[in-house]
Amino acid sequence: MASPAMVPTAPPTGVSLRRVLIANRGEIAVRIIGACRKLGIEAVVVTSTADRNGLPARLADRAVCIGPGPAGQSYLAIPAVLSAALGTGCDAVHPGYGFLSENPEFAAACVAAGLVFVGPRPEAVAQAGDKARARELARSAGIPVLSGSPVLATADAAAAAAAEIGYPVLVKAAAGGGGRGMSVVENEAELRARWSPAATEAQSAFGDGRLYVEQFIRRARHIEVQVLGDKHGHVIHLGERDCTLQRRHQKVVEESPAPNIPEQIREDIRRSGVAFAAALGLDSAGTVEFIYDADTQRFAFLEFNARIQVEHPITELVTGVDLVVEQLRSAAGEPLRLRQDDISLTGHAIEVRVTTEDPARGFIPNPGTVQVWEPPVGEGIRVDSHCEPGYVVTPYYDSLLAKIAAYGPTRDRATDRMTEALSRLRVTGVPTTADFARFALDHPDFRAGTVTTDWIAAHGLPDYLEKIS
């Protein structure tokens, strides 16, 4: 069974987008270049000196080096990015994910410079990016929200809030996601010990060190809804993804649709995703994240990501909708061509993030040079990557080499195809997480759909280390 055919694309008929600056690197830059090509839009990519000879730079119509390797001097340098966009005659900027994608000051600066920001409008980015404000918006939209505090200025205030909520609690960054600045604390002593380091980490990652605390669910699953809006007031969802298999709040495996959820709960989660997006006035792609309690079967709003997600390919595989193309069309002022009744999920898709981390050494990232790179091919297999022989993994950026997605008519078949694909992947020169991912997907707990967010730490990694010892 093949995955759904992609919805045919055509040039936008709203605001004309002739040339788009891609303010990102790696596989997502390659992905956006491909979407621009579909629409007949020229693609300009920014690079650091570390990436100036990489695949995105060679695939783009033009590449502009904006600074040295460290992200703070290149991909996070707003004046340099804007200068590259204006200097090359771009009329839009696509931020991808990470880096500046959820920075409201950057989104506003693009608009002020006369550039179309390919993402939600700056006000929405600001409201959604502030996790505490997003929680209040969810509550006002009638969506269940975990017990939590407003933004807190001191460890003393956090301790008081945590005592009221009840331990354990999560310390979370108000301005970002991806696990940065996030810690589970079991008592007041742990909270006070983690408060300052968490603020420092959040400041480094997002330029904003504000924190808040939130109720922690022990047997949790991470479910997210892909939403899409336009500038004409239309909002739809494209189903949900299960991102439960994660390590230190970083996703490792994602799948769609989510397994082992009562259908009424699934529909309630999807409706809640649309309700949040509508309350926000979403006019682009975004993801509404929920926590699902495996014991009580209750869900609650977690956060909103005002950008394309790393794991968007699995939604594309089960719906046939090119999300990056739809982002570009919405940014150009095009009304959504799809209504909710047009969206159906067919089959099952699973994605694995292959990184240059060594599971046997605590998932330590390993910079180095890729000597052999032979990605898997086969029915139902999709590989999103910027990797090639000779690619240098630097210490400046995340260690993602590729996203491998597998589609099948059923969850079991998609899982089988994924494990087969991982066994065919050949990489030398750097260690990868591929073998661990294959072990996890073949584990009875994953096959049964019973894993929770703590599974890798509590069961998966110890079982894997025992296997390879």
N, C-alpha and C positions, 0 to 999 in steps of 0.2 A: 504494500500500500504506500503510495507516495504522499508526501505532505501536501496540504492545500496549495493550489496554484496561487502565485502572488497576484494581487490586484493590479491590473494594468496601470501604468503611469503615463502621465502626459504633462507637458510644461504647465506651470502655474498660470492662472488667468487673472490673478489679483495684482498686487505690487510686483513689478518685474524684478526678479533676482537674476542678475547676470553673472556675478562673481562673488563667491563666498570665501571668507577667511576661516580656516579651521584652526582654532586656538587650542590645539591639543596634539598629542603624539601617539605612537604605537598603533595597536589594532583599531582603536576607535577612529583615528585619523584616516586609516585605510578604508574603514567602513563608510565614513562620511563622504570621502572622495567618490566611492562607488555610487552613492545615492545622488550626488551632484551630477555625475555622468548620466544617470538615468533621466534626469530632468534637463539635460543640456546646459547645466550651470558650470562655469569655470570654477575650479577649486585651487585656492592658494593656501599653503600650509606654512605655519611658523615652525621653526626648529631651534633647538639649542645647538651649540657646537658639537655636543655629543651625538646628536641625531641628524646632522646636516647631510650625511650620506646614506641615511636609512631609506627603507622602502617607501614610507609616506612622501618623503621629499622627492623621490624619483617618480612616483605615480602622479603627483599633483601637477597641475598646469604650471605652477610656479611655487618655489619655496623661498622663504625669507628667514635667514638666521637672525635671531633677536637677542642672543646673549649666551653666556657660558652654561655649562652643564647644570649647576644647581638650579632647581625650579624657581627659587625666589628671585633669581637674576634673569629668568627667561620666561617660562610658561606662566608664572604668577606675576610678572611685571606688567601691570596694566598699561602704563604709558607706551611701553615697547610694543605690546600687542596692538593697541589702537593705532600707533604710528605705522605698523606694517599693514593694517587694514586700509587705512586712508592712503598710504603711499602707493599701494598697488591698485587703487581704484575699486576696492570691494564695496558692495552695497549691503553686505550682511556678515555677521560673525556667528559661527557655530562653535560653542564651547565644549562639545562632547560631554564627558563625565569627569568628575574630579577637577583638580586645578581651580579655574575660575567659574565653573559651570553654575554654582549656586551662590556666587558672590553678588549681592544686590548692587553694590557700588559699581562693579564691572558692567552689569546689565544696564544700569542707569547711564554710565559713561558712554556705552555704545550708542544708546538712544540719543544722548545729548550731542554726540558727534555726527548724527545723521545716519547711523548704521542700524540696520534691522538686527535685533538680537534673536537668534533662533532658539527660543525657549520662552517660558512664561514672561509676562511683562514684569518690569523691575519691582513693582509694588507686590506682586504675587511671590516673586522670588524672596523678597525681604520677609513677608509674612510667613511663608512656608519654611524658609530657612531658619527662622527663629523657632526652635522646637517647642518652646514654652507657649508662644503665641499660636502655633499650629494646633497645639492641644486644646486651647481655648476655642479656636474656630471649630474644631471637631465636636467639642461639647455643645457649642451653639447650634450645630447642624443635627443634633440628636444622635450622635455616634458615641458608643461606649468608649470611655477613656479610663486608663489606669489611674489609680490614686497617685498624685504627684504634687510637687511644689512649684511655685513660680521660680524665676531666676533668683539665685541666692548669692549674696555678696561675700559671705564669710563661712568658715567651717562651723562656727558656733550656730549660725542660722541653719545650716544644713543638718547639724546634729539635732536641733529642735524639730525640724521638719521630718527627719527620718524617724524620730521617736514617735511622732504622731501617726505616720504612715505604717510603721512596723517593719522591722528588719526581716529578711534582707531587702536592701534597696539597690537600685542602679544609680550611680553618679553619671550624669550625661552632659555632653556639651550642648549648649543652647543653639549654637550656630552651625552645626554640621552633623554628619553621620559617619557610616563606615567603621564604627568601632573606635574612632579616635576620641580620646578623652573620656572613655567609658570604662567603668569598673563596677563589679558586683562587690558590695561590702556587707559583711554579716553582723557587724556591731559598730558601736561608736568609735572605738579605737581604730578600726580599719578605715572608717570614713575619714577621720581626721588625718590619718597617715596618707591617704590617697588624694585628698582634696587639692593640695597644692600641685602635686605632679600632674593630676588630671587637668587642672587649669592651664598649666604650662604646655601640655600636649595639645590642648584645644587651641591655645593661642598660636602655637607653631603651625598647626594644620589649617586653621580657618581664619587666623588674624583676629580671633575673638575668644577670650578665655572664660566667658561666662558659663556657669554650670547650674544644673538643677538636679533634684533627686526624684526618683520614680519607683513605684512598687515593682518588685522583681518576682516573676513567675518561674517557679523551679522547673516544672515539666512543660516547657513552652515550645511551640512551633511558630515559625516565622512565615506568615502568609502576606503576600502583597498583590495589589490590584493595579494592572496597567490601565491608565486612563488617557484619553486624548480629547483635546478641545480645540476650538477655533475662535476667531475674533468675532463670531456672529452669535455667540451664546450657546453653541451646541457642545455637549459633553457626552462621551460614550466610554464604556469599559471594553477591554479586550481580554477578559478573563483574569484568572489569578495565577500566581506562581508560588511554589513552595520553596523557600530558601532556608530551610531549617538546618541543613547540614553545614555547619560553620565552625570556625575556630577563632577564638578571641574576637567574636563579633564580626569576623570577616567571612563572607560566604565562600563556600568551597564547591558545592553542587547545588544546582537549581533545577526545578522541573515544573512543567505545566501540562495539565491542570494539577492542583494539589490533591494528593491521595488521601483516602480515609477521613473524609469530612462529610458529615450529613448534608444532603443536598439543600435543605432549608438554610443551614448555616452558610453554605457556600453562596447561595443567592443573597443572603443578608450581608455577607462580606462584600460582594460585588456591588450591591446597592449602596452600601456605606461608602465605598470608594468613589462612586459617582456623586453621591451627596456632598462629600468633602470637596471634590473638584469643582462642583457647581457653586458651592459656597465661596470658594477661592476665586471664582471667575477664571478658571484655567483656560488658556488659549493656546496650548501647546501639548507636548507629551509630558507625562509625569507618572509617578508611582505612589500609591497610598499604601503604607505598610501597617500591618496589624500583628499583634501578638495573639496567639491562640492557645488557650489553656487545654492541654491534652486530657486533663483529669475532669474538668467541669464542662468542656466543650463550649466555653464562652470565649469571645474575642473582644479586643479593645484596640483602639487607634494607637499606633506607635509613633509614626512620623510621616512626612511627605517629602519625596525627592523631586525637586523641580528641574528635572533633566532626563535625558535618556539613561537607562540603566545598563550596567555591564551585561546583565542577563537578558536583554531584550530579544536576542535571537530565538529563544524558545517560544516566545509569544508569536513571533513571526512565523515559526514553523507550524504552529497549530491553528493559526488564523489566516495565513496567507497575506497578511498586511505588512507592507514595508514601513516600519515605524519612523525611520529616519527620513524617508521620502515624505511621509505625512507631516513630520515636523517642519520640513522646508516649505511644504504647501501651505500649512497654517501660518507660518511666518510671513509668507507672501500675501496673506490676506484671503486665501482660497477657503471657501466654506468646506467643511468636512463632506466628502463624497459618500461617506458611510453613515448609516443610522444604526441604532442598537440592534434592530432586527436583522441587519445584514451580517452581524458578527456571530460566528459559531466556532467552537473549538472542536477540531477533528483530530483524533489520535492522541499521542502523548509525545512530549519532547523533554530531554534531559540535557543539561549543560554542565561541563566540568571546566573549571579554571586550572590550567596547567601553568604553574609558576616554578621559578628556579629556587625553590626552598627544599631543604633536606628534612623530611619527617624524622629520620633517625637521629637528628641533632636538634630537635625542638623546633623544626621549621625555620631554621636560620636561613635568611636569603643569601644566595651565593652569586656574587658578580663573577663574570668570566666571559669567555668567547664560545659561542655555539659552533661546534665543528661539523656535526652532522645534523641536518634537519629534514626529516622525512615525515610529513603529516599523513594521517590516515585518509584514505578515500574509500568510498563504498556507498551502497544504497542507504539513504536516510542520514548521511553524515555531512555535517557542515563544519568548516574550520574558519574561524576569524582570527587572523594573526598578521603580525608585521615581521615575524621571525624568518630567517634565512641563514644558510651556512655563512659563517663569518660575523654574524650579528653579535655585538658586544653588549652584554648585560652590565649596566653601570650601577653604582650605588646611589645614583641620584633619584631614581624613580621606583615605582612598584615593580615587582619581579614577574609580572604576568608575561608569559610567552605566547599563549594562545587560549582561545575559548573553543572547546570542541563540543558540538551539539549533535545529538542523535535523535532522530524521529522514528516512531514506529506506530503501528495501529493500536497497540496496547502498551501499558507501562512496562510489562515484562519484556516485550520485544524491543522497546526503546532502550531498556537497561542492558539487554543482551548485546544490542548493536554498539552501545557505548563501551562496554567492557571489551568487546572485540576490537573496536577502534583504538582504545588505549593500549591494547596489546600490540597493535601494529605501529603505533607511534615510535619513531626512532629519534632520539636526541642524544648527542654526546658533547662533552666539553663542559657541561653544567649539570648538576643534579636537578631532578624535577619531582613534582608531586604526583605524577601520572600513576605510578604503581600503587601508591597509597589510595588514590581515588578509585582505582580498579578494585582494590581490596574492600573499600567501603561499600561500593555498589553491589558487590557480591555477598556482602554480609547479610545473614538472615534478618537482622533488624531493619536494614534498609529495604530489603525485598518485601518485608511485611508492612512497610510504611509506618513504623512505630518509633522512628528516631525523634529525639528532641534536640534543642539547641546545644545541650551540654554533652551530646553523645560522643563526639570526637574525643573530648578530653576525658570523659569517664569510661568509655568503652572502646571506641574505634582505634585511637592511637595506641593504648596499651595492648590491645589484641594484635595490632599490626606489628608492633615492636617484638612481641612474643613470637610471631610467625617468622620474622626475618632473623631472629637471633640464633 
